[in-house]
Amino acid sequence: MRRWREGDRESFAAMNADPEVMRYFPQARDRAASDALVDLIEARFQEQGYGLWALERLEDEAFLGFTGLNPMPPDTPGAGEMEVGWRLARFAWGQGYATEAAVEVLRTGFETAALPRIWSITAVANVRSQAVMRRLGLREHSRYLHPSLPSEHELALQVAYCIDCPAWVPRNPDSAATAG
């Protein structure tokens, strides 16, 4: 996990344009929208001292995606609190990177930022992300309708997970990485 570099933008844009990566999001992002998101991420680091870190593989410094803390959107459970989130390029799926990095994000959120609770949200259909949430110790809190999608949209039904600081048990990232 590290801060963003100018060279990350191209890989990030390709990842955000990949329909399979963006399958559980309302829409893919073009290059301009992807670059705007990097700018927003960096602005949040300046404001709060943490955010969505770029994720790279240690052996070859390949850009994998991101993981980190981001404000929960309005009109969702936990609105205004912090969410642990991740998005990885397809070649990085199923190798434990999301879980390993998110363990460190939770550590930062609870131990450094002193957050009382951390959330995570996804579409109900996104069972892989929900599995990561459960491995991290988050528990399902509620289901709700996505605030900007019509109720009949296939991604409208969302699920919110959360964990309170007293319930968090630091996990060994090495064991988390093997979990997926």
Secondary structure, DSSP 8 states (H G I E B T S, - for coil): -B---TTHHHHHHHHHH-TTTTTTSSS---HHHHHHHHHHHHHHHHHHS--EEEEE-TTT--EEEEEEEEE--TTSTTTTSEEEEEEE-GGGTTSSHHHHHHHHHHHIIIIIS--SEEEEEEETT-HHHHHHHHHTT-EEEEEEE-TTS-TTSTT-EEEEEEEEGGG-----HHHHHHH-
